[in-house]
Amino acid sequence: MAAWSTAPDGVVIAVRLTPKGGRDSIDGVETMSDGRAVLKARVRAAPHEGAANEALVALLAKSLGIPPRSVEIVGGATSRIKRVHAVGEAGVLVATLEKLAAAR
């Protein structure tokens, strides 16, 4: 099972975010205890006043090759598990996500 699904205008990604992770990176895909797959991400920013969420948006935008305005956290803004909507060509975004997941 993938950590993302296609949407009419892009993809929706399930992300497990680790703030204060020492570096900004995508660390592959993990299967959680309930069987859901999540994309693991870590950012240097602390979870203070949305800084970690902003860093996640910037990291995903850079990793996917799309502008930050095309990435939006649509669920779980205050939890570790987030739903992120990325706007763009779904096929291209999925291929990029698969490469990111396989590279780790």
C-alpha distances in whole Angstrom, upper triangle without the diagonal:
4,7,9,10,13,16,20,21,18,15,14,12,12,14,15,19,22,25,28,26,28,27,25,22,18,17,13,10,10,9,11,14,12,9,8,6,10,11,15,18,21,25,28,29,30,29,32,33,29,30,26,25,27,26,22,23,25,23,20,23,24,21,20,24,24,27,26,28,24,22,22,21,21,20,20,23,25,22,20,17,17,16,17,18,19,21,22,21,17,17,19,17,13,15,16,13,12,15,15,12,14,17,17
4,5,7,11,14,17,18,15,11,11,9,9,11,13,17,19,23,26,23,26,24,22,19,15,14,11,8,10,9,12,15,14,11,8,6,8,9,12,15,19,22,26,26,28,26,30,30,27,27,24,22,24,23,19,20,22,19,16,19,20,17,16,20,21,23,23,24,21,19,19,18,18,18,19,21,23,20,18,15,15,13,14,15,15,18,18,17,14,14,15,13,10,12,13,10,9,12,12,10,12,15,15
4,7,11,13,17,17,14,10,9,6,5,8,10,13,16,19,22,20,23,22,19,16,13,13,10,7,8,9,11,14,13,11,7,5,5,6,9,12,16,19,22,23,24,23,26,26,23,23,20,18,20,20,16,16,19,17,14,17,18,15,15,18,19,21,20,21,19,16,16,15,15,14,15,17,19,17,15,11,11,10,11,12,13,16,17,17,14,15,16,13,10,13,13,9,10,13,12,10,13,15,14
4,7,10,13,13,10,7,5,4,6,9,12,15,18,21,24,22,25,23,20,17,14,15,12,10,12,12,14,17,16,14,10,8,8,8,12,14,17,20,24,24,25,23,26,26,23,23,20,18,20,19,16,15,18,16,13,15,17,15,13,17,16,19,18,19,16,14,14,13,13,14,15,17,20,18,16,13,12,9,9,9,10,13,14,14,10,12,13,10,8,11,12,8,10,13,12,11,14,16,17
4,7,10,11,9,6,5,7,9,12,16,18,22,24,27,26,29,26,23,21,18,19,16,14,15,15,17,20,18,16,12,11,11,12,16,17,21,23,27,27,28,26,29,29,25,26,23,20,22,22,18,18,20,19,15,17,19,17,15,18,17,20,19,20,16,15,15,15,14,14,17,19,22,20,19,16,14,11,11,10,11,12,13,13,9,11,13,10,8,12,13,11,12,15,15,14,17,19,20
4,7,8,6,4,6,9,12,15,18,21,24,26,30,28,31,28,25,23,19,21,18,17,19,19,21,23,21,19,16,15,15,15,18,20,23,25,28,28,30,28,30,30,26,27,25,22,23,23,20,18,20,20,16,16,19,17,14,17,16,18,19,18,15,14,15,15,14,16,19,20,24,23,22,18,16,13,12,10,10,10,10,10,6,8,11,9,8,11,13,12,13,16,16,16,19,21,22
4,5,5,5,7,10,13,16,20,22,25,27,30,29,32,30,26,24,21,23,21,20,22,22,23,25,23,22,18,17,17,17,20,21,24,26,29,29,30,28,30,29,25,27,25,21,22,23,20,18,20,20,17,17,20,19,16,18,16,18,18,17,13,13,13,14,13,15,18,20,23,23,22,19,16,12,11,8,9,9,10,10,7,10,13,11,11,14,15,14,16,19,19,19,22,24,25
4,6,8,10,14,17,20,23,25,29,30,33,33,35,32,29,27,24,27,24,23,25,25,27,29,27,25,22,21,21,21,24,24,28,29,32,31,33,31,32,31,27,29,27,24,24,25,22,20,22,23,19,18,21,21,17,19,17,18,19,17,14,15,15,17,15,18,21,22,26,26,26,23,20,16,14,11,11,9,9,9,8,11,13,12,13,16,17,17,19,22,22,22,25,27,28
4,7,10,13,16,19,23,24,27,28,31,31,33,30,26,25,23,25,24,23,25,26,27,30,28,26,23,22,21,20,23,23,26,26,30,29,31,29,30,29,25,26,25,22,21,23,20,17,19,20,16,15,18,18,15,16,13,15,15,14,10,12,13,15,14,17,21,21,25,25,25,22,19,15,13,9,8,6,6,7,7,11,12,11,12,15,16,16,18,20,20,22,24,26,27
4,7,10,14,16,19,21,24,25,28,28,30,27,23,21,19,22,20,19,22,23,24,27,26,24,20,18,17,16,19,19,23,23,27,26,28,27,29,27,24,24,23,20,20,20,17,15,17,17,13,13,16,15,11,13,11,13,14,13,9,10,11,13,13,16,19,20,23,23,22,20,16,13,11,7,6,4,5,6,4,8,9,7,9,12,12,12,15,17,17,18,20,22,23
4,6,10,12,16,18,21,23,26,25,27,25,21,19,17,19,17,16,18,19,20,23,22,20,16,15,14,13,16,17,20,21,25,25,26,25,27,26,22,23,21,18,19,19,16,14,16,16,12,12,15,14,11,14,12,14,14,14,11,10,11,12,12,14,16,17,21,20,19,16,14,10,8,6,5,7,8,8,6,9,10,7,7,11,11,10,12,15,15,15,18,20,21
4,7,10,13,15,19,21,24,23,26,24,20,19,16,18,16,14,16,17,18,21,19,18,14,13,11,11,14,15,18,20,23,23,24,22,24,24,20,21,19,16,17,18,14,13,16,15,12,13,16,15,13,16,14,16,15,15,12,10,10,9,9,10,13,14,18,17,16,13,10,7,6,4,6,9,11,12,10,13,13,10,10,14,13,11,14,16,15,15,18,20,20
4,6,10,12,15,18,21,20,23,21,17,15,13,14,12,11,13,14,15,18,17,15,12,10,8,7,11,11,15,17,20,20,21,20,22,22,19,19,17,14,16,16,12,12,15,13,10,12,15,13,12,15,15,16,15,16,13,10,10,9,10,10,12,13,16,15,13,10,8,6,5,6,8,11,13,14,12,14,14,10,10,13,12,9,12,14,13,12,16,17,17
4,7,10,13,16,19,18,21,20,17,15,13,13,12,10,10,11,11,14,13,13,9,7,5,6,9,10,14,16,20,19,20,18,21,21,18,19,16,14,16,16,12,13,16,14,12,15,17,15,15,18,18,19,17,18,16,13,12,10,10,9,10,12,14,12,10,7,6,5,6,9,11,15,17,18,15,17,18,14,13,16,15,12,14,16,14,13,16,18,17
4,6,10,12,16,14,18,16,14,12,10,11,10,9,10,11,11,15,15,14,11,9,5,5,6,7,10,12,16,16,17,15,18,19,16,16,13,11,14,13,9,11,14,12,10,14,15,14,14,17,17,18,16,18,16,13,12,10,11,10,10,11,12,10,8,6,5,6,7,11,12,16,18,20,17,19,19,15,14,17,15,12,14,16,13,12,16,17,15
4,7,10,13,12,15,15,13,12,10,10,10,9,9,10,10,13,14,14,11,9,6,6,5,6,8,11,14,15,15,13,17,18,15,16,12,11,14,13,10,13,15,13,12,16,18,16,17,20,20,21,19,21,19,16,15,12,14,12,10,11,12,9,5,5,6,9,10,14,16,19,22,23,21,23,22,18,18,20,18,15,16,18,15,13,17,17,15
4,6,10,9,12,12,10,10,9,10,12,12,12,14,13,16,17,17,15,13,9,8,6,5,6,8,11,11,11,10,14,15,12,12,8,9,12,10,8,11,13,11,11,15,16,15,17,20,20,20,17,19,19,15,14,12,14,13,10,10,11,8,5,6,7,11,11,15,16,20,22,24,22,24,23,19,19,21,19,16,18,19,15,15,18,18,16
4,7,6,9,10,10,10,10,10,13,13,13,15,14,17,19,19,17,16,12,11,8,6,5,6,9,9,9,9,13,15,13,12,9,10,13,11,10,13,15,13,14,17,18,17,19,22,22,22,19,22,22,18,17,15,18,16,13,13,12,10,7,9,11,14,15,18,19,23,25,27,26,27,26,22,22,24,21,18,20,21,17,16,19,19,16
4,5,8,9,9,11,12,13,16,17,17,19,18,21,22,23,21,19,16,14,11,9,6,5,6,6,5,6,10,12,11,9,6,9,11,9,9,13,14,12,14,17,18,17,20,22,22,22,19,21,22,18,17,15,18,17,14,13,12,11,9,12,13,16,16,19,20,24,26,29,27,29,27,24,24,26,23,21,23,23,19,19,22,21,19
4,6,8,9,12,14,14,18,19,19,22,21,23,25,26,24,22,19,17,14,11,7,6,5,5,5,8,10,14,13,10,8,12,13,11,12,15,15,14,16,19,19,19,22,24,24,24,21,23,24,21,21,19,22,21,18,16,15,14,12,15,16,20,19,23,23,27,29,31,30,32,30,26,27,28,25,23,25,25,21,21,24,22,20
4,6,7,9,11,11,15,16,16,19,19,22,24,24,22,20,17,15,11,9,5,5,5,8,9,11,14,17,15,13,10,13,14,11,12,15,15,13,15,18,18,17,20,22,23,23,21,24,24,21,21,19,22,21,19,17,17,15,13,15,16,19,19,22,23,26,28,30,29,30,28,25,25,26,23,21,22,22,18,18,21,19,16
4,7,9,12,13,16,19,19,22,22,25,27,27,25,23,20,17,14,11,8,7,5,9,10,13,16,19,17,14,12,15,16,13,13,17,16,14,17,19,18,18,21,23,24,24,22,25,25,23,23,22,25,24,22,21,20,19,16,19,20,22,22,25,25,28,29,31,31,31,29,26,27,27,24,22,24,23,19,20,22,19,17
4,6,10,11,14,17,18,22,22,25,27,27,25,22,19,16,13,10,7,5,5,9,11,14,17,19,17,14,12,14,14,11,11,15,13,11,14,16,14,14,18,19,21,21,19,22,23,20,21,20,24,23,22,20,20,19,17,18,19,21,20,23,22,25,26,28,28,28,26,23,24,24,21,19,21,20,16,17,19,17,15
4,7,10,13,16,17,21,21,25,26,26,23,20,17,14,11,8,5,4,6,9,12,14,16,18,15,13,10,12,12,8,8,11,10,7,10,12,11,11,14,16,17,17,15,19,19,16,18,17,21,21,20,18,19,18,15,17,16,18,17,19,18,21,22,24,24,25,22,19,21,21,17,16,18,17,14,15,17,15,14
4,6,9,12,14,18,19,23,24,23,21,18,14,11,9,6,5,7,9,12,15,16,19,21,18,15,12,14,14,10,9,12,11,7,9,12,11,9,12,14,16,17,16,19,19,16,18,17,21,21,20,19,20,18,15,16,16,17,16,18,17,20,21,23,22,22,20,17,18,18,15,13,15,14,10,11,14,12,10
4,6,9,11,15,16,20,21,20,17,14,11,7,6,4,7,9,12,14,17,17,21,22,19,17,14,14,15,12,10,12,12,8,8,12,11,8,11,14,16,17,16,19,18,15,17,16,19,19,18,18,19,18,14,14,14,15,14,16,15,19,19,20,19,20,18,15,15,15,12,10,12,11,7,8,11,9,8
4,7,9,13,14,18,20,18,16,13,10,7,5,6,7,11,14,16,18,19,22,24,21,20,16,17,18,15,13,15,16,12,12,15,15,12,14,17,19,21,20,23,21,19,20,19,21,21,19,20,21,18,15,14,15,17,16,19,18,22,22,23,21,21,20,17,16,16,14,11,12,12,8,7,10,9,6
4,7,10,13,16,18,16,14,10,9,6,6,8,11,14,17,19,21,21,25,26,23,22,18,18,20,17,14,17,17,14,13,16,16,12,14,17,19,21,21,23,21,19,20,19,21,20,20,21,22,19,16,15,15,16,16,18,17,21,21,21,19,19,18,15,14,14,12,9,9,9,7,4,7,7,5
4,7,10,13,14,12,10,7,6,4,6,9,12,16,19,21,22,22,25,27,24,23,19,19,21,19,16,17,19,16,14,17,18,15,15,19,20,23,22,24,22,19,20,18,20,19,18,20,21,18,15,13,14,14,15,17,17,20,21,21,18,18,18,15,13,14,13,10,9,11,9,6,8,10,8
4,6,10,11,9,8,6,5,6,7,10,13,17,20,22,22,21,25,27,24,24,20,20,22,20,17,19,21,18,17,20,21,18,19,22,24,26,24,26,24,21,21,19,20,19,18,20,20,17,13,12,14,15,16,19,20,23,24,24,21,22,22,19,17,18,17,13,13,15,13,9,12,13,11
4,7,8,6,6,4,6,9,10,14,16,20,23,24,24,23,27,29,26,26,22,22,25,23,20,22,24,21,20,23,24,21,21,25,26,28,27,29,26,23,23,21,21,19,18,20,21,17,14,12,15,15,17,20,21,24,26,26,22,23,23,21,18,20,19,16,15,17,16,12,14,17,14
4,5,5,5,6,7,10,11,14,16,20,23,24,23,22,25,27,24,25,21,21,24,23,20,22,24,22,21,24,25,23,23,27,28,29,27,29,27,24,23,20,20,18,16,19,19,15,12,10,13,15,17,20,22,26,27,28,25,25,26,23,21,22,22,18,18,20,18,15,18,20,17
4,5,7,9,11,14,14,18,20,23,26,26,25,24,27,29,27,28,24,24,27,26,23,25,28,26,24,28,29,27,27,31,31,33,31,32,30,27,26,23,23,20,18,21,20,17,15,13,16,18,21,23,26,29,31,31,28,29,29,26,24,26,26,22,22,24,22,19,21,23,20
4,6,9,11,15,16,19,21,24,27,28,27,25,28,29,27,28,25,24,27,27,24,25,28,26,24,28,30,27,27,31,31,33,31,32,29,26,25,22,21,18,17,20,20,16,15,13,15,16,19,22,24,28,29,30,26,27,29,26,23,26,26,22,22,25,23,20,22,24,22
4,6,10,13,15,18,21,24,28,28,28,26,29,31,28,29,25,24,27,27,23,25,28,25,23,27,28,25,25,29,29,31,30,31,28,25,24,22,21,19,18,21,22,18,16,14,16,16,19,21,23,26,27,28,24,25,26,23,20,23,23,19,19,22,20,17,19,22,20
4,7,10,12,16,19,22,25,26,25,23,27,28,25,26,22,21,24,24,20,21,24,22,20,23,25,22,22,26,26,28,26,27,25,22,21,18,18,15,15,18,19,16,14,11,12,12,15,17,19,22,24,24,21,22,23,20,17,20,20,16,16,19,18,15,18,20,18
4,7,9,13,16,19,23,24,24,23,26,27,24,25,21,20,22,21,18,19,22,19,17,20,22,19,19,22,23,25,24,25,23,20,19,17,17,16,15,18,19,16,14,11,12,12,14,16,17,21,22,22,19,19,20,17,15,17,17,13,13,16,14,11,14,16,15
4,6,9,13,16,19,20,21,19,23,24,21,21,17,16,19,18,14,16,18,16,14,17,19,16,16,20,20,22,21,22,20,17,17,14,15,14,13,15,16,13,11,8,9,10,11,14,15,19,20,21,18,19,19,16,14,16,15,12,12,15,13,10,13,15,14
4,6,10,13,17,18,19,18,22,23,19,19,16,15,17,15,12,13,15,12,11,14,15,12,13,17,18,19,18,20,18,15,15,14,15,15,14,15,17,14,11,9,10,10,10,13,14,17,18,19,17,17,17,14,12,14,13,9,10,12,9,8,11,12,11
4,7,10,14,15,16,16,20,21,18,18,14,14,16,14,11,13,15,12,11,15,15,13,15,18,19,21,19,21,20,16,17,15,17,16,15,15,16,14,10,9,11,12,12,15,16,20,21,22,20,21,20,17,16,17,15,12,13,14,10,9,12,12,10
4,7,10,12,13,14,17,19,16,14,11,11,13,10,8,11,12,9,9,13,13,11,13,16,17,18,16,19,18,15,15,14,16,16,14,14,15,13,10,10,11,12,12,15,15,19,20,22,20,21,20,17,17,18,15,12,14,15,11,11,14,13,11
4,7,9,11,11,15,17,14,13,9,11,12,9,8,11,12,9,11,14,14,13,16,18,19,19,17,20,20,16,17,15,18,18,16,15,15,14,11,12,13,15,15,18,18,21,23,25,24,25,23,20,20,21,18,16,18,17,14,14,17,15,13
4,5,8,10,12,14,12,10,7,9,10,6,7,10,10,8,11,13,13,13,16,18,18,18,15,18,19,16,16,15,19,18,16,15,15,14,12,14,14,16,15,18,18,21,23,26,25,26,24,21,22,23,19,18,20,20,16,17,20,18,16
4,7,10,12,14,13,9,8,11,11,8,10,13,12,11,14,16,15,16,19,20,21,20,18,21,22,19,19,18,21,21,19,17,17,17,14,17,17,20,19,22,21,25,26,29,28,30,27,24,25,26,23,21,24,23,19,20,23,21,19
4,7,8,10,9,6,5,9,9,7,9,12,11,11,14,16,16,17,20,21,21,20,17,19,21,18,17,16,20,19,17,15,14,15,14,16,16,19,18,21,21,24,26,29,28,30,28,25,26,28,24,22,25,25,21,22,25,23,21
4,5,9,8,6,6,9,10,9,11,14,14,14,17,19,19,20,23,24,24,23,19,21,23,20,19,17,20,19,16,14,12,13,12,16,16,19,19,22,23,26,28,31,31,33,31,27,28,30,27,25,27,27,24,24,27,26,24
4,7,6,6,5,7,10,10,11,13,15,15,17,19,20,21,23,24,24,22,19,20,22,18,17,14,17,16,13,10,9,10,10,13,13,16,17,20,21,24,27,30,29,32,30,27,28,30,27,24,27,28,24,24,27,27,24
4,5,6,7,9,10,11,13,15,16,17,19,21,22,23,25,26,25,23,20,21,23,20,18,16,18,17,15,12,10,12,13,16,16,19,19,22,23,26,29,32,32,34,33,29,30,32,29,27,30,31,27,28,31,30,28
4,6,8,9,10,12,13,14,16,18,19,20,22,23,25,26,24,22,18,19,21,18,16,15,17,16,15,11,10,13,15,17,16,18,18,21,22,25,28,31,31,34,32,29,30,33,30,28,31,32,28,29,32,31,30
4,6,5,6,9,10,11,12,14,15,17,18,20,21,22,21,19,15,16,18,15,13,11,14,14,12,8,8,11,12,14,13,15,14,17,18,21,24,27,27,30,28,25,26,29,26,24,27,28,25,25,29,28,27
4,5,5,6,9,10,11,12,14,15,17,18,20,21,20,18,14,16,18,15,14,13,16,16,15,11,11,13,13,16,14,17,16,18,19,21,24,27,27,30,28,24,26,28,25,23,27,27,23,24,28,26,25
4,5,5,6,9,10,10,12,14,15,16,18,20,19,18,14,16,17,14,13,12,15,14,13,10,10,11,10,13,12,14,14,16,17,20,23,26,25,28,26,22,24,26,22,20,24,24,20,21,24,23,22
4,5,5,6,9,10,11,12,14,15,16,18,17,15,12,13,14,11,9,8,11,11,10,7,9,10,10,11,9,11,10,13,14,17,20,23,22,25,24,20,21,24,21,19,22,23,19,20,24,23,22
4,5,5,6,9,10,11,12,14,15,16,15,13,9,11,13,10,9,9,13,14,14,10,12,14,14,15,13,14,12,14,14,16,19,22,22,25,23,20,22,24,21,19,23,23,20,21,25,24,23
4,5,5,6,9,10,11,12,14,15,15,13,10,13,14,11,12,11,15,16,15,13,14,15,14,15,13,15,13,15,15,18,20,23,23,25,22,19,21,22,19,18,21,21,17,19,22,21,20
4,5,5,6,8,10,10,12,14,13,13,10,12,13,9,10,9,13,13,13,11,13,13,11,12,10,11,10,12,12,15,17,20,20,22,20,16,18,20,16,15,18,18,15,16,19,19,18
4,6,5,6,9,10,11,12,11,10,6,9,9,6,7,8,11,13,13,11,14,15,14,14,11,11,8,10,9,12,14,18,17,20,18,15,17,19,16,15,18,19,16,17,21,20,20
4,6,5,6,9,10,10,10,8,6,9,10,8,10,11,15,17,17,15,17,18,17,17,15,15,12,13,12,14,15,18,19,21,18,15,18,19,16,15,19,18,15,18,21,19,19
4,6,5,6,9,10,10,10,9,12,12,10,12,13,16,17,17,16,18,18,16,16,14,15,12,13,12,15,16,18,18,20,17,14,16,17,13,13,16,15,12,14,17,16,16
4,5,5,6,8,8,9,8,11,10,7,10,11,14,15,16,15,18,17,15,15,13,12,9,10,8,11,13,15,15,16,14,11,13,14,11,10,13,13,10,13,16,15,15
4,6,5,6,5,6,5,8,7,6,10,12,15,17,18,17,20,20,19,18,15,14,11,11,8,10,11,13,14,16,13,10,13,15,11,11,15,15,13,15,18,17,18
4,6,5,6,7,8,11,11,10,13,15,18,20,21,20,22,22,20,20,18,17,14,14,12,13,13,15,16,17,14,12,15,15,11,12,15,14,12,15,17,16,17
4,6,8,10,10,14,12,11,14,16,19,20,21,20,22,22,20,19,17,17,14,14,11,13,13,15,15,15,12,10,12,12,8,8,12,10,8,11,13,12,13
4,6,9,10,12,10,10,13,15,17,19,21,20,23,23,21,19,17,16,12,12,9,10,9,11,11,12,9,6,9,10,6,7,11,10,9,12,14,14,15
4,7,9,12,10,11,15,17,20,22,23,22,25,25,24,23,20,19,15,14,11,11,10,11,13,13,10,9,12,12,9,11,14,13,12,15,17,16,18
4,7,8,7,8,12,15,17,20,22,21,24,24,23,22,19,17,14,12,8,8,8,10,12,14,11,9,13,14,11,12,16,16,15,17,20,19,21
4,5,6,7,11,14,17,20,21,20,23,24,23,22,19,18,14,13,10,9,10,13,15,17,14,13,16,17,15,16,19,19,18,20,23,22,23
4,5,5,8,11,14,17,18,16,19,21,20,20,16,16,12,11,9,10,12,15,16,19,16,14,17,19,16,16,20,20,18,20,23,22,23
4,6,7,11,13,16,18,16,20,21,21,21,17,16,12,11,9,9,11,15,16,19,17,15,18,20,18,18,22,22,21,23,26,26,26
4,7,10,12,15,18,17,20,21,21,20,16,14,10,8,6,5,7,11,12,16,14,12,15,17,15,15,19,20,18,20,23,23,24
4,7,9,12,14,13,17,17,17,16,12,11,7,6,5,6,9,13,13,16,15,12,14,17,15,14,18,19,17,18,22,22,22
4,6,9,11,10,14,15,15,14,10,9,6,5,7,9,12,15,15,19,18,14,16,19,18,16,20,21,19,20,24,24,24
4,6,8,7,10,11,12,11,7,6,4,6,9,12,15,18,17,20,20,16,18,21,19,17,20,22,19,20,23,24,23
4,7,7,11,12,13,11,8,6,6,6,10,12,16,18,17,21,21,17,18,22,20,18,21,23,21,21,25,26,26
4,6,9,9,11,8,6,5,7,9,13,15,19,21,19,23,23,19,20,23,22,19,22,24,22,21,25,26,25
4,5,5,7,6,4,6,9,12,15,18,22,24,22,25,25,21,22,25,23,20,23,25,22,21,25,26,24
4,6,8,8,6,8,9,12,15,18,21,24,23,26,26,22,23,26,24,21,24,26,23,22,26,27,25
4,7,9,8,11,13,16,19,22,25,28,26,29,29,25,26,28,26,24,26,28,25,24,28,28,26
4,5,7,10,12,16,19,22,25,28,26,28,28,24,24,27,25,22,24,26,23,22,25,26,24
4,6,10,12,16,18,22,25,27,25,27,26,23,22,25,23,19,22,23,20,19,22,23,20
4,7,10,13,16,20,22,24,22,24,24,20,20,22,21,17,19,21,18,17,21,22,19
4,6,10,13,16,19,21,19,22,22,18,18,21,19,16,19,21,18,17,21,22,20
4,7,10,13,16,18,16,19,19,15,15,19,18,15,17,20,17,17,21,22,21
4,6,10,13,15,14,17,16,13,13,17,15,13,16,18,16,16,20,21,20
4,6,10,12,11,14,14,11,12,16,15,13,16,18,17,17,21,22,22
4,7,9,9,12,11,8,10,13,12,11,15,16,15,16,19,20,21
4,7,8,11,11,9,11,14,13,13,17,18,17,19,22,23,24
4,6,9,8,7,10,12,12,13,15,17,17,19,21,22,24
4,6,5,6,9,10,11,12,14,16,17,18,20,21,24
4,6,5,6,9,10,10,12,14,15,16,18,20,22
4,6,5,6,9,10,11,12,14,15,17,18,21
4,6,5,6,9,10,11,12,14,15,17,19
4,5,5,6,9,10,10,12,14,15,17
4,5,5,6,9,10,10,12,14,16
4,5,5,6,9,10,11,12,15
4,5,5,6,9,10,11,13
4,5,5,6,9,10,11
4,5,5,6,9,10
4,5,5,6,9
4,6,5,7
4,6,6
4,5
4
